[in-house]
Each structure stands twice: as structure tokens, then as C-alpha cells.
């Protein structure tokens, strides 16, 4: 009978080189090139995420500053009204 034996690399000690079986050098080079492109895209995407969080924090800070200024204005208006009522 014909028995199918999987094409496995010969076992090598841990400190020796063991060749990869079943992948050509061209396929390996193409895979490395594609992995490099994917890594570059991921790095660019992280930069966008950092910018997006920065913009959000700036917007929250601006809104907080707006609320703080508004409450100071309202507090001043309340003090003016209180003084006007005290004069009556």
C-alpha cells in the first residue's frame, strides 16, 4: 500500500538551524514584504488614534473652561442681583 507521509523537517537540536519545508524563498520574501506593509499601516493607525484622543481631550478641556467661565459670570450676576436687592 502507498502510505502518505507528511513532509516534515528533520528534527534538529535547539541550537542548530532547521530549514522550513514547504515554503519557497520567493513566498517567504513576499510574506515578509506584506508583513512589513501591515506593520507600517498599523503604526500609522496608532498615530491617528493618538491624535484623535488628543483632540477629544482638548475639546473636553475647552468645554470645562467654558463651563467654569460661565459659572463665574453667573456667580457675578447673582452677586449683582443680591446687592440690588439689599439696596431696596
Backbone torsions as a table, in degrees:
resi	resn	phi	psi	omega
1	UNK	NA	148.9	176.0
2	UNK	-88.6	124.3	-179.9
3	UNK	-108.9	132.9	179.4
4	UNK	-88.8	124.3	179.4
5	UNK	-111.8	125.3	179.8
6	UNK	-63.6	146.9	-179.3
7	UNK	-83.3	94.3	-178.5
8	UNK	-111.1	146.1	178.6
9	UNK	-69.3	150.5	177.4
10	UNK	-65.7	144.1	-179.3
11	UNK	-72.3	135.5	179.8
12	UNK	-124.9	152.6	175.8
13	UNK	-60.0	161.7	-174.6
14	UNK	-60.4	-28.9	-175.5
15	UNK	-93.7	3.7	-179.2
16	UNK	-109.3	158.6	179.0
17	UNK	-75.1	133.9	175.3
18	UNK	-120.1	117.6	-177.0
19	UNK	-69.1	151.4	176.8
20	UNK	-85.4	130.8	-178.2
21	UNK	-105.2	134.3	174.1
22	UNK	101.8	-7.5	179.3
23	UNK	-122.2	126.1	-179.6
24	UNK	-77.7	165.0	178.6
25	UNK	-65.0	-34.9	178.8
26	UNK	-66.4	-42.2	177.6
27	UNK	-63.9	-40.1	179.0
28	UNK	-64.4	-42.9	178.9
29	UNK	-64.8	-41.3	178.6
30	UNK	-64.1	-43.1	178.8
31	UNK	-61.7	-43.7	178.9
32	UNK	-64.4	-38.8	178.3
33	UNK	-63.7	-44.3	179.7
34	UNK	-66.5	-38.1	177.1
35	UNK	-65.0	-37.2	176.3
36	UNK	-63.5	-42.2	177.8
37	UNK	-63.8	-41.4	179.0
38	UNK	-64.8	-40.0	178.7
39	UNK	-65.0	-40.4	177.8
40	UNK	-63.3	-42.3	179.7
41	UNK	-64.6	-41.4	178.7
42	UNK	-62.7	-41.2	178.7
43	UNK	-63.9	-39.6	177.5
44	UNK	-66.8	-37.1	178.9
45	UNK	-65.7	-37.2	177.3
46	UNK	-62.6	-37.4	178.5
47	UNK	-62.9	-39.4	177.5
48	UNK	-64.8	-38.6	180.0
49	UNK	-65.0	-42.7	179.4
50	UNK	-62.7	-43.9	177.7
51	UNK	-62.6	-40.8	-179.2
52	UNK	-63.4	-44.8	177.6
53	UNK	-63.9	-38.1	177.7
54	UNK	-61.8	-43.7	178.5
55	UNK	-64.0	-42.9	179.3
56	UNK	-62.0	-44.1	179.1
57	UNK	-63.5	-38.7	177.9
58	UNK	-63.9	-41.2	177.8
59	UNK	-64.0	-43.6	177.6
60	UNK	-62.8	-40.4	178.8
61	UNK	-65.0	-42.7	178.9
62	UNK	-63.4	-40.9	178.5
63	UNK	-64.9	-41.8	177.5
64	UNK	-62.7	-40.5	177.2
65	UNK	-64.5	-41.1	176.9
66	UNK	-60.3	-45.5	179.8
67	UNK	-64.7	-39.2	179.9
68	UNK	-63.9	-45.6	178.9
69	UNK	-64.9	-38.8	179.8
70	UNK	-65.1	-42.7	-179.9
71	UNK	-66.6	-34.5	176.8
72	UNK	-65.7	-40.9	177.4
73	UNK	-63.8	-44.1	179.1
74	UNK	-64.5	-39.0	178.5
75	UNK	-63.4	-40.8	177.8
76	UNK	-65.0	-40.5	177.3
77	UNK	-63.2	-41.2	179.0
78	UNK	-64.3	-41.0	177.7
79	UNK	-63.8	-40.6	177.1
80	UNK	-62.1	-42.9	178.5
81	UNK	-64.8	-39.2	179.3
82	UNK	-63.9	-42.4	178.0
83	UNK	-64.7	-39.5	179.0
84	UNK	-65.1	-38.9	178.2
85	UNK	-70.2	-35.6	179.2
86	UNK	-66.6	-30.0	178.9
87	UNK	-72.2	-24.9	-179.8
88	UNK	-72.0	NA	NA
